[in-house]
Every structure is written in C-alpha cells, then in structure tokens.
Amino acid sequence: MSKSSSDSKEFYENLSPVYDRMTRFSQRLDSERAMLAAWRQKYNFATALDAACGTGLHAIALAQLGVKVTATDLSAGMLALARQHASEFKVEIDWLQAPMQELSGRVQGPFDMLFCLGNSLPHLLFADVLVDTLRGFRKLLNPGGHLLLQLVNYDRILKEKQRVIAIHKQDSEEFIRFYDYDPPFVNFNILRIDWSADQPVHRIDTTRLFPYRLSDLERALITARFSHWRVCGDMSARPYDPDTSANLVIVAEC
C-alpha cells in the first residue's frame, strides 16, 4: 500500500496516468458532446474557455461542435493526454498550463463562454481566492458572455455526511472516490486497487477541498460583480434541490 497527500497540482499529476480510465473518457465523449450542444443552442457561443480542463473531454467535445476553444489546466500530465486526444480526434485547441487563479493574466480573451466543470472550484480553499478567480473569469468574458460552473452539491453532501462518492471498476483496476471530513474542509481521496496480481495492490491519493454551498457561491458572484445567474441541479438544467440534486450548476451572465 502507498498513500500520498498532496496539493492539487501533485494530486492530478499522480492521477494523470489513470485518469481517463477512472473517468471513462471514451465512454462519455458522445453524451458530453450532446449535453454541451444543448448549452450552445441556448447561449449561441462561438468561443469558449475550458478552465481546469483535465484530459480535455469537454474541450474536445466543444471543438467537435465547431466552437473555437482554449483549454487550461494546472497539470502538465493532464495536458499531455489532452493534446494526444485532440490529435486523435483531429481538432484544434489552444492549450495552456495554468491554474484557475492566474487565467486573467495569462489567457488572451475575450470569450463568449467560460466553463469551469468537474468540481474544480472547491480546489480554491479560501473565499478571497474564489472571489479573485471569479473576477478573473469575468475579465475574460465578452459583454453579455456567460460563466458556467459545475460542482457537486455540497448542501446535500454536508447534510448527509456522504463519504463514498463513486466506485468504478474497469478490467483489473478499481477506483473508489471518498471524502474525509475535516471542517471547514473535506479531504478528497481516491483509492486505486490493482487486482491483476495474486495479491491486490492499492494506493490512496488525497487532496483538500473547500465544500462551497450555493449561498457561498452566490456571495462570491455578487462580490465579483456578476449581474444575475441561473441555478440548476445538473448539466441537463434540471431544477436545483439542495436536498436531492447531485450537482450544483450555475450559469452567470457577465
């Protein structure tokens, strides 16, 4: 057994070799593209920034829809895989290694739409950093542009003290995502088990998150001077219910 507790950058560098298998990149691409097509139809955007893009699932789906895409991530390992995927699917994307907090000074905009998906914002551990990051996002948007945020619903998770988030097994690899509670933070753990040998080998990687609730994000959006926003319970734009929704999705207008 091995265990690693790390900051976000190291955490995702460690995970990059298995990330696509854990998140089912190949199996999800078609459905994620269809989901993003619905958002494009609604907001009619031609350019987009995908912040914290991981291995490029949503950036590639957007490019396949004809959107001009810039995508960023703090992990070099994740971006190397994203570039490989873009080459495989023959799409052009501008890639940049940079953390969310620095994008306004390092990315050339503006954009019609800015996506920050996959529960990325909770890696910003302090409210002032969250506000500064949202201000930076706003600077990168065209007037009337939109910011789309997707997090897990921490109103529900904190109420239920949910520990196991997801379990996925593919061939001889098993991935178990779970939380430890360390108020005001949560520790996000990924247990990997390799069943290919006579004896299973396992490793735990851990990083810290701040579990932002809807009220936290609305305060931050107000401070960052977003004008108004829509709240949904998932990326299919179903209504948000703090007690039952799996996700919290916010679309804010610049």
Backbone hydrogen bonds, N-H to C=O, Kabsch-Sander energy under -0.5 kcal/mol:
donor,donor_aa,acceptor,acceptor_aa,energy
2,S,202,H,-1.3
4,S,204,I,-3.3
6,S,4,S,-0.5
6,S,206,T,-2.9
11,F,7,D,-2.7
12,Y,8,S,-2.3
13,E,9,K,-2.1
14,N,10,E,-2.6
15,L,11,F,-1.4
16,S,12,Y,-1.5
18,V,15,L,-1.9
19,Y,15,L,-1.3
22,M,18,V,-2.4
23,T,19,Y,-2.6
24,R,20,D,-0.7
25,F,20,D,-2.1
28,R,24,R,-1.7
29,L,25,F,-1.3
32,E,28,R,-2.8
33,R,29,L,-2.2
34,A,30,D,-2.0
35,M,31,S,-2.1
36,L,32,E,-2.5
37,A,33,R,-2.1
38,A,34,A,-1.3
39,W,35,M,-1.3
40,R,36,L,-2.4
41,Q,37,A,-2.3
42,K,38,A,-1.7
43,Y,39,W,-2.5
44,N,40,R,-2.7
48,A,68,K,-2.3
49,L,113,M,-2.0
50,D,70,T,-2.7
51,A,49,L,-0.8
51,A,115,F,-2.9
52,A,72,T,-0.6
53,C,72,T,-3.1
56,G,53,C,-1.9
60,I,56,G,-2.7
61,A,57,L,-1.9
62,L,58,H,-2.6
63,A,59,A,-2.3
64,Q,60,I,-2.3
65,L,61,A,-0.9
65,L,62,L,-0.7
66,G,63,A,-1.6
67,V,62,L,-2.1
68,K,46,A,-2.6
69,V,67,V,-0.7
69,V,92,E,-0.5
70,T,48,A,-2.2
71,A,94,D,-3.0
72,T,50,D,-2.5
73,D,96,L,-1.5
76,A,74,L,-0.5
79,L,75,S,-2.0
80,A,76,A,-2.2
81,L,77,G,-1.6
82,A,78,M,-2.2
83,R,79,L,-2.6
84,Q,80,A,-1.6
85,H,81,L,-2.4
86,A,82,A,-2.5
87,S,83,R,-2.2
88,E,84,Q,-2.4
89,F,85,H,-2.6
90,K,86,A,-0.6
90,K,87,S,-0.6
91,V,86,A,-2.2
93,I,91,V,-0.6
94,D,69,V,-2.1
95,W,93,I,-0.7
96,L,71,A,-1.9
98,A,73,D,-1.6
98,A,96,L,-0.8
102,E,99,P,-1.6
103,L,100,M,-1.3
105,G,102,E,-1.0
106,R,102,E,-0.6
106,R,103,L,-1.2
107,V,103,L,-2.5
109,G,107,V,-0.8
111,F,140,L,-2.4
112,D,47,T,-0.6
113,M,47,T,-1.2
114,L,146,H,-2.3
115,F,49,L,-3.1
116,C,148,L,-2.5
117,L,51,A,-0.6
119,N,150,Q,-1.9
120,S,117,L,-0.5
120,S,150,Q,-0.5
123,H,120,S,-2.2
124,L,121,L,-2.7
125,L,123,H,-0.9
130,L,126,F,-2.2
131,V,127,A,-2.4
132,D,128,D,-2.3
133,T,129,V,-2.4
134,L,130,L,-2.5
135,R,131,V,-2.5
136,G,132,D,-2.1
137,F,133,T,-2.3
138,R,134,L,-2.4
139,K,135,R,-1.9
140,L,136,G,-1.0
140,L,137,F,-0.9
141,L,138,R,-1.5
142,N,111,F,-3.0
145,G,142,N,-2.9
146,H,112,D,-2.2
147,L,252,A,-2.9
148,L,114,L,-3.0
149,L,147,L,-0.6
149,L,250,I,-2.9
150,Q,116,C,-2.1
151,L,248,L,-2.7
153,N,246,A,-2.2
154,Y,152,V,-1.3
154,Y,212,Y,-0.6
157,I,153,N,-2.1
158,L,154,Y,-2.5
159,K,155,D,-1.1
160,E,156,R,-2.5
161,K,157,I,-1.5
162,Q,157,I,-1.5
165,I,163,R,-0.6
165,I,177,R,-3.2
166,A,177,R,-1.5
168,H,175,F,-2.7
170,Q,173,E,-2.7
173,E,170,Q,-2.3
174,E,193,I,-2.3
175,F,168,H,-3.4
176,I,191,L,-2.5
177,R,166,A,-3.0
178,F,189,N,-2.2
179,Y,163,R,-2.5
180,D,187,N,-2.0
182,D,180,D,-0.5
182,D,185,F,-2.0
185,F,182,D,-2.3
186,V,209,L,-2.2
187,N,180,D,-3.4
188,F,186,V,-0.6
188,F,207,T,-3.2
189,N,178,F,-3.1
189,N,187,N,-0.6
190,I,205,D,-2.5
191,L,176,I,-3.0
192,R,190,I,-0.6
192,R,203,R,-3.1
193,I,174,E,-2.7
194,D,201,V,-3.3
195,W,172,S,-3.3
195,W,193,I,-0.7
201,V,194,D,-2.0
203,R,192,R,-2.0
204,I,2,S,-2.2
205,D,190,I,-2.1
206,T,4,S,-2.4
207,T,188,F,-2.1
209,L,186,V,-2.9
210,F,122,P,-2.5
212,Y,210,F,-1.8
217,L,213,R,-2.1
218,E,214,L,-2.5
219,R,215,S,-1.9
220,A,216,D,-2.0
221,L,217,L,-2.6
222,I,218,E,-2.1
223,T,219,R,-2.3
224,A,220,A,-2.2
225,R,222,I,-1.4
226,F,221,L,-2.5
227,S,253,E,-1.5
228,H,253,E,-0.6
230,R,251,V,-2.3
232,C,249,V,-3.3
233,G,238,R,-3.8
234,D,238,R,-0.6
237,A,234,D,-1.7
240,Y,231,V,-0.5
244,T,241,D,-0.9
245,S,241,D,-2.7
247,N,233,G,-1.5
248,L,151,L,-3.0
249,V,232,C,-2.5
250,I,149,L,-2.1
251,V,230,R,-2.5
252,A,147,L,-2.8
252,A,250,I,-0.6
253,E,228,H,-2.6
254,C,145,G,-3.2
